[in-house]
Amino acid sequence: MPSTPADPAVAVALAELRGTVAEGFATVNGSLNLLAQRHDQTDRRLDDQAARLDTHDARLDTLDRGETERQKRNDQRLTDLERARWPLPSLAALVGVISLAVALWQAAQK
């Protein structure tokens, strides 16, 4: 048990000091609670940003691998176009040979 001081002025000063300390602890406790709340909010925001970053990273990986529907359609279109144009060089060579034959035939006729 604490002993009571003999001087009443000391008792009043101690009571005021206890009140001031209690008020200071309450202020510090309130500030600490506010900081904890802000920390929790920041953690949630960081988690949201990390999730968004993971989503974007997955989308970029899909684009890098060429697995989007648009890329698949474009690859198919390119393959179809390449397949459709293959006889053009052969036809050009054939027309050239025929033209040469006609030119030689005309030259032989004169």
Beta strands, then each sheet from edge to edge (+ up, - down):
end
